Amino acid sequence: CLLAPPPDPAPKGPGGLHPERSMAVSAAAASAAPYEGLRHLDGRLPSKPGKGTAHAMQRKLLTTSRYSASAPLGEHRLPGYVIWGITLATAIGMALLNLFSIFSMQFLINLKFYVLQDVIGAHGVWAGIAAFVGISCSFSILLMLLVFFVAPDAGGSGSPENKGWLNGSDLSAYFTVRNLFGRAIGTVLSNATGYPVGREGPTVTMGSNLAFLITKLFAAPHVKQQVSLDDEATTKVTDVDQLDVVRRVACAVGGACGMAMIFNSPIGGLLYMFEDMTAYSWPLELTFRSFVALNVCTVLSEGILILMGSSISEFVLYIWQPQENTWCWRDVPVAILLSAAVGVFGVVHTRLCLRVQATRQRVHQRLQRYQPYAKMADAILFAMLCAFLFGVTSTRGHCLNIVKSGVDVSMVQFACPDGDYNPIASLLLTTAEGAVKRLFQLTNWGVYNLRGEVASLVVYTSLNICLTGVPVPSGNFTGTMLIGAMCGRVAGSMLAMLNLDFAKPGVYSMMGSAAMLSSFKRMSFAVVMFIVGATNNLSAMPIVMLCVTVSLFVSQSISAESYDEEQLKRKKIPFLEPVVPDCIENLSAKQLCDALPVEAMLRAETTTAALRQALAVAQNVQIFPVLHSDVGRPQQCIGLVPRKRLEKVAKSVASSQPGSPSGEIPNVQRADDSAVPMEAADKSVALRRFVDEVSCMVPASARASRFYALFAQAGVRAVCVVEEDGSFGGIITRLGLIESAHRLEAAEQSLPKDSDDTGTDDSEDEDGDEEEGSRDDDEDRNAQ
């Protein structure tokens, strides 16, 4: 259904060049035919091509009479040293940023627990709990001031926005220097406060944010062109498509580095980003670049720690335990039942989180006049509640001797004598990473009693669900992993009480964690790699893979969408599904065209007044079609121009006009239009110089299933729709296609379900009024 773009019918000048491409060149330069449309800023012609000429021309920023894409669709043509410099800079930057986060968290958390133990020893356990709540409250106050008054976009994990950006949506305004540092500091404070969260979601977003800024710094100069407005004025135009390709590759590298350092698993970080982006959005070059970046990132991080003589074991999910056969075939039926139950629980957990989020949003909407202080109070009070419940629950734990229990990892003393530990406090009054490692241990199967494990599971899961919607930088990956590990630990402890020859409770913690993660995140390979890599237990890989398989089958049969997908819809983040949705599969291209006002359909030769009117009227239009200027001919689209480029052209033309302030666009729509000189308002603009040539055209009658892959897999942002006679029929943009799908899905969900679609003999014998009413209902439903 793809048609070749029509030839440009504009009259040609001497040498076969279009008038706007023709330039005054001397006879001595006639031999440089491929470059006769280019000149240096001082008027010199470029030299004949040699090695590296293309890159040299980009660095010298030649002036051309017409903008042209500098790379094929979905690719980039940056020099190798630039793209590898971006890759290595991202890896090094993430290693340093991760070390900053870890050491800051370590300092604050150790300070908090040191004060807790000191107050308990001096004044008793309840005074210690009060001090613990006060410290958590102080950290949460600092966090709220940061989120609401410094970096408002840093609240939450940032995963839905990052996922939408990597999918191809324009969310570049989300990745700023303020958000990067705000999220880094906010992640430290949220984990130090004691919220039941992890740091993987914000860390992945920080990786994308850092890579975005580095790419903007190094790659932007290589994708700019100097285009002539007229014989005197010029303007710089950026190849946004090429720049976005490089940005998304770098952002995926940054996110993979973040996940790899949390779990000390480079391959796991690579698989996580692959499953998060899906194969449809995964560029070919990204695999090797991620591999190199992950290697540099992990080696640099470990090297710095060795030089500093420090250990960050409490904040990295990795434990060393000897290789052994940790399970047997009699564990398989139990693993299947456990995975199925945890898979169902994962779906229930997701729905409860979403319901809590919706309830919290409704409450805050009613308190709109008290915002943002109502949200700040909500987060601060919830932090105090978490600290209080964790402390009170820990008082129910019985002290056990470290030597007699054979514990080989650090435990929490809490209110116990020296040499003893509190098993419940060791799971709740610590980081999520530390609690997961304690549950995964194979040698400490007798250190927790069943009552303490159940109490920890109930308290942590309840608070984790109720946290949804609180504006703090939080990650659900590690928190969900801990909930699943607790579920598996409870099951393993119950089997151990039967004195049967089953696997140790630590192995069942791995099973439950894998089942919970796969149900919540809908991932498979990454979950297996993280858990097996974190425990250094390759012998458990088959049973972990079995648990993931069963949990995914059960959860997908109950609910087709994961937590992340629901968050994308609730936040209304543009996200294009990898396969065509059923609601638009059979619709024609004409039916899916964007609604464009007449002013948005620009001419190849237009005026500044028309540009200003198009930008003012079509404020929601991001891509403008440019049509032929010839009167009396069938309208044909010669190209598309993004809104940002159109605004840049309008500002450049306005700044070159006599009497116009530099960079300001005179607004002829105001009541005092007479104050603007008519010759300035009606200055002609050769818009054809700045368009992206139409690369894809779709017949108006083509079904969505025939061209949807252009957007989902080929990275096309917009296609031109043509009628049977070849005339312009409209455009379909990526954002417009997403909105059409969401609108039709919402309409289908709002329709009442038919009680009975099959006819009976009685209904055929009835009066025709009922059948006529049924047909009317069907017609109304189809119209909607």
Secondary structure, 3 states (H helix, E strand, C coil): CCECCCCCCCCCCHHHCCCCCCCCCCHHHCCCHHHCCEECCCCCCCCCCCCCHHHHHHHHCCEECCCCCCCCCCCCCCCHHHHHHHHHHHHHHHHHHHHHHHHHHHHHHHHHHHHHHHHHHHHCHHHHHHHHHHHHHHHHHHHHHHHHHCCHHHCCCCHHHHHHHHHCCCCHHHCCHHHHHHHHHHHHHHHHHCCCCECHHHHHHHHHHHHHHHHHHHHHHHHEEEEECCCCCEEEEECHHHHHHHHHHHHHHHHHHHHHHHHCCHHHHHHHHHHHHCHHHCCCCHHHHHHHHHHHHHHHHHHHHHHHCCCCHHHCCCCCCCCCCCCCCCHHHHHHHHHHHHHHHHHHHHHHHHHHHHHHHHHHHHCHHHCCHHHHHHHHHHHHHHHHHHHHHHCCCCCEEHHHHCCCCCCCCCCCCCCEECCCHHHHCCCHHHHHHHHHCCCCCCCCCHHHHHHHHHHHHHHHHHCCCCCCCCEHHHHHHHHHHHHHHHHHHHHHHCCCCCCCHHHHHHHHHHHHHHHHHCCCHHHHHHHHHHHCCHHHHHHHHHHHHHHHHHHHHHCCCCHHHHHHHHCCCCCCCCCCCCCCCCCECCCCCCCCCHHHCEECEEEHHHHHHHHHHCCCCCEEEEECCCCCCCCCEEEEEEHHHHHHHHHHHHHHCCCCCCCCCCCCCCCCHHHCCHHHHCCEEEHHHHCEECCCEEECCCEHHHHHHHHHCCCCCEEEEECCCCCEEEEEEHHHHHHHHHHHHHHHHHCCCCCCCCCCHHHHHCCHHHHHHHHHHHHHHHHC
